[in-house]
Amino acid sequence: MIDVEQLRKSFNGKCALDGFTLHVGAGDLFGLVGPNGAGKTTLMKVLSTLLPVDSGTAQVGGVNVSAKAREVKRLIGYLPDQPGVYQDMSVREFLEFFADAFQLTGARHRAAVDRALERSGLAERSEDSVEQLSFGMKQRLVLAKTLLHDPKVLLLDEPATGLDPLARIELREQLKQLHAEGITILISSHILSDLEDICTQIALIGAGRNATDAEGHSVLQLRAAQTPVRIYEIEVIGDSAAAVAIVNSAAGARVLDSSMGRMVAEVTGADEQAASLLRALVVGGVNVLRFDHRALDLEERYKTVFREKNA
């Protein structure tokens, strides 16, 4: 549904996108992560037809965003990282204004506004001014506006920034529902735990390019991974130096962190790979006190990738 090939974009000689490539399938809920200045917002603006590219191609639903911007706009809903609202309108007037902008007419116009009010939970506040809404409610309203024309693809740039914990939970639940309805979603966020909760895949971007982990993956599979990557906490008696050497020399294993008598190791492969590593430690004379599997969360994987890039 989203196909990006070798995108390049510079501003005053400074490269924002430097050959970035991305493929998002129809119906995917796909995350995009990277440090500040990595190119996430630039990519979102290119896909939403707001920025021309210097080279490369970007397509949404098979439609080229540069050549056929009007067609792409019909397909997408774009929520920027700093969405604006018209404070002096009522909630209903705000939605009606954008329904007009999306060229919705007649029964479709009324139905779209009513559905947006229900979907956002703002039906009872439809006559309140936008200015009276909390920040979280304004974010709900802006997302509802983005969905008025029934887009096939949502481009969400840091939608949870500034939201309190309850509002973030509500946003995640809404995105899960939209995903269940078949909408393709590309979402960038610095709140990695939120992405881990809702996404099945995460693309890594750094310095405008595809960032990769130690195995060369630029897309992390969060569920149903083809090659499971697991984290093990290992505790040994005495100095861990010998254990560290054994782990780092074992196929598919490496040490992420170590201290006196303790280490955290990454093991790629099936259960047999972990069993083989444990045997190697014991045969190598290491007194193992603990060898526990720990779920590999997105924060750890993110730190592993971008610490290495900045080392």
C-alpha positions in Angstrom: 0.0 0.0 0.0 3.0 2.3 0.7 6.0 1.9 -1.5 9.1 4.1 -1.1 12.2 3.5 -3.1 15.5 5.4 -2.6 13.9 8.7 -1.5 16.2 11.6 -1.3 15.4 15.1 0.0 17.6 18.0 1.0 17.0 21.4 2.6 19.6 24.1 1.9 22.2 21.4 1.2 21.4 19.4 4.3 20.2 15.9 3.6 16.9 14.9 5.4 16.3 11.7 3.4 19.2 9.8 1.9 18.0 6.8 -0.1 15.4 5.7 2.3 13.3 2.7 1.2 10.1 1.3 2.8 7.3 -1.1 1.9 4.1 -1.2 3.9 1.5 -3.8 3.0 -2.3 -3.2 2.7 -3.9 -3.4 6.2 -0.6 -3.2 8.1 -0.2 -1.2 11.3 3.4 -0.2 10.8 5.7 1.8 13.1 8.5 4.2 12.2 11.2 4.9 14.8 14.5 6.8 14.9 16.3 9.6 16.7 15.4 13.3 16.3 16.4 14.5 12.9 16.3 11.0 11.4 13.9 12.0 8.6 10.6 10.7 10.0 8.6 13.9 9.6 10.1 14.6 6.1 9.0 11.2 5.0 5.5 11.8 6.3 5.3 15.1 4.5 6.5 13.5 1.2 3.9 10.7 1.5 1.2 13.3 2.2 2.2 15.2 -1.0 3.3 18.3 1.0 7.0 18.0 0.0 8.5 17.2 -3.4 11.4 14.8 -3.5 14.8 15.4 -5.1 14.9 11.8 -6.4 13.5 8.4 -5.8 9.8 7.4 -5.9 6.9 7.2 -3.4 3.6 5.6 -4.1 0.4 5.1 -2.0 -2.0 2.5 -3.3 0.0 2.3 -6.5 -0.4 6.1 -7.1 2.7 8.2 -7.5 2.6 11.0 -4.8 4.5 13.4 -7.0 2.7 12.9 -10.3 -0.8 12.4 -9.0 -1.0 14.3 -5.7 -4.8 14.9 -5.9 -5.5 11.2 -6.2 -3.2 10.4 -3.3 -5.0 13.0 -1.1 -8.2 11.1 -1.6 -6.5 7.9 -0.3 -4.7 9.3 2.8 -5.5 10.9 6.1 -2.5 12.9 7.5 -2.0 13.9 11.1 1.0 16.1 11.5 3.2 16.3 14.6 1.8 19.7 15.5 -1.8 19.8 14.3 -3.6 23.1 14.4 -7.2 23.7 15.4 -9.6 26.6 14.9 -10.4 27.5 18.5 -13.3 29.8 17.8 -15.4 27.1 16.1 -17.7 24.7 17.8 -16.8 21.0 17.6 -19.5 20.4 15.0 -18.5 23.5 13.0 -14.9 22.3 13.0 -15.9 19.0 11.5 -18.3 20.5 9.1 -15.6 22.9 7.8 -13.3 20.0 7.0 -16.1 17.9 5.5 -16.6 20.8 3.1 -12.8 20.8 2.5 -13.0 17.1 1.6 -15.8 17.9 -0.8 -18.4 15.8 1.0 -21.9 16.8 0.2 -25.5 16.0 1.1 -26.2 12.9 3.1 -22.6 11.8 3.0 -21.5 15.1 4.6 -24.0 14.8 7.5 -23.2 11.1 8.0 -19.5 11.7 8.0 -19.7 14.5 10.7 -22.1 12.4 12.9 -19.8 9.4 12.6 -16.8 11.5 13.5 -18.5 12.8 16.6 -19.4 9.3 17.7 -16.0 7.9 16.9 -14.2 10.6 18.8 -16.5 10.4 21.8 -17.4 14.1 21.4 -21.0 13.8 20.4 -22.2 15.3 23.7 -19.8 18.2 23.3 -20.6 19.0 19.7 -21.8 22.5 20.5 -18.9 23.4 22.8 -16.2 25.5 21.4 -12.9 23.8 20.4 -11.2 26.1 22.8 -13.0 24.5 25.8 -11.6 21.0 25.0 -8.6 19.5 26.8 -5.5 18.7 24.8 -6.4 15.1 24.7 -9.9 15.8 23.4 -8.5 18.2 20.8 -6.3 15.4 19.6 -9.3 13.1 19.4 -11.1 15.8 17.3 -8.2 16.2 14.9 -8.0 12.5 14.4 -11.7 12.4 13.8 -11.3 15.2 11.2 -8.5 13.2 9.5 -10.9 10.2 9.1 -13.9 12.2 7.7 -13.4 11.2 4.0 -12.8 7.5 4.9 -9.1 7.3 3.9 -7.5 4.0 3.1 -4.2 5.0 4.6 -3.4 6.9 7.8 -0.1 8.8 8.2 0.3 9.7 11.8 3.3 11.7 12.9 3.8 11.6 16.7 0.1 11.5 17.5 0.6 10.7 21.2 3.0 13.6 22.0 1.7 15.5 25.0 -1.2 13.1 25.8 -1.7 11.9 29.4 -1.5 8.1 30.0 -5.3 7.6 29.8 -5.5 9.5 26.5 -2.6 7.4 25.1 -4.5 4.3 26.0 -7.6 5.5 24.3 -5.6 6.5 21.2 -4.0 3.0 21.1 -7.4 1.3 21.3 -8.8 3.5 18.6 -5.8 2.7 16.3 -6.3 -1.0 16.9 -10.0 -0.6 15.9 -9.0 1.3 12.7 -6.5 -1.4 12.0 -9.2 -4.1 12.4 -11.4 -2.2 9.9 -8.6 -2.7 7.3 -7.1 0.8 7.3 -3.3 0.8 6.6 -1.5 2.9 9.3 2.0 4.3 9.3 2.8 5.8 12.6 5.9 7.5 13.9 6.5 7.9 17.6 9.1 8.2 20.3 6.9 6.4 22.7 8.2 2.9 22.0 6.0 1.0 24.4 2.9 2.3 22.5 4.2 1.1 19.2 5.1 -2.2 20.7 1.6 -2.6 21.9 -0.1 -2.0 18.5 2.3 -2.6 15.7 3.4 -5.8 14.1 6.4 -4.3 12.3 8.8 -1.4 13.0 11.0 0.3 10.4 14.3 1.9 11.6 15.4 5.2 10.2 18.6 7.2 11.0 20.2 10.1 9.2 17.6 9.7 6.5 18.7 6.2 5.7 17.4 2.7 6.6 19.1 1.8 9.9 19.8 -1.8 10.6 20.3 -4.0 13.6 23.3 -6.4 14.0 21.6 -9.0 11.7 21.1 -6.4 9.0 17.4 -6.0 9.5 15.9 -2.6 8.8 12.4 -3.8 9.8 11.8 -5.4 13.1 9.2 -8.1 13.3 7.3 -7.7 16.7 5.1 -10.7 16.2 5.4 -14.0 14.4 9.1 -13.2 13.6 10.7 -15.5 11.0 13.9 -15.6 13.1 13.1 -15.3 16.8 15.4 -13.0 18.7 15.4 -13.6 22.4 17.1 -12.0 25.4 18.6 -14.1 28.2 19.8 -13.0 31.6 22.7 -15.1 32.7 24.2 -15.1 36.2 27.5 -16.9 37.0 29.7 -17.5 39.9 32.8 -15.3 39.9 34.1 -13.2 37.0 31.9 -13.2 33.9 34.8 -12.7 31.5 35.1 -16.3 30.5 31.3 -16.5 30.0 31.3 -13.4 27.9 34.0 -14.9 25.6 32.0 -18.1 25.2 28.7 -16.3 24.4 30.4 -14.0 21.8 32.0 -16.9 20.1 28.8 -18.9 19.9 26.8 -18.9 16.6 23.8 -16.6 16.8 24.7 -15.2 20.2 26.2 -12.0 21.5 26.5 -10.1 24.8 24.5 -6.9 25.1 25.6 -6.0 28.6 27.9 -7.5 31.3 29.1 -6.8 34.8 30.7 -8.9 37.6 28.9 -12.2 37.6 26.1 -11.1 35.3 25.3 -10.6 31.7 22.5 -10.0 29.2 22.8 -11.9 26.0 20.9 -11.9 22.7 20.3 -15.3 21.1 18.9 -15.6 17.5 17.2 -18.8 16.5 15.0 -21.5 18.0 15.0 -23.0 21.5 17.8 -25.4 20.5 20.1 -22.4 20.0 19.7 -21.3 23.6 20.1 -24.9 24.8 23.3 -25.1 22.8 24.6 -21.9 24.3 23.9 -23.1 27.9 25.7 -26.4 27.1 28.7 -24.4 25.8 28.9 -22.4 29.0 28.8 -25.5 31.2 31.3 -27.4 29.1 33.5 -24.4 29.1 33.7 -24.5 32.9 31.4 -21.7 33.7 29.3 -22.1 36.9 25.9 -20.9 35.7 23.5 -19.9 38.5 20.8 -18.5 36.3 19.9 -18.6 32.6 16.5 -16.9 32.2 14.7 -15.9 29.0 13.4 -12.4 29.1 11.1 -10.8 26.5 13.0 -8.6 24.1 11.2 -5.3 24.2 11.3 -2.6 21.6 13.2 -0.2 23.9 16.1 -2.6 24.2 16.2 -3.3 20.5 16.1 0.5 19.7 19.0 1.2 22.1 21.0 -1.6 20.7 20.6 -0.3 17.1 21.1 3.4 17.7 23.8 3.2 20.4 25.8 1.2 17.9 25.2 3.8 15.2 26.3 6.7 17.5 29.3 4.8 19.0 
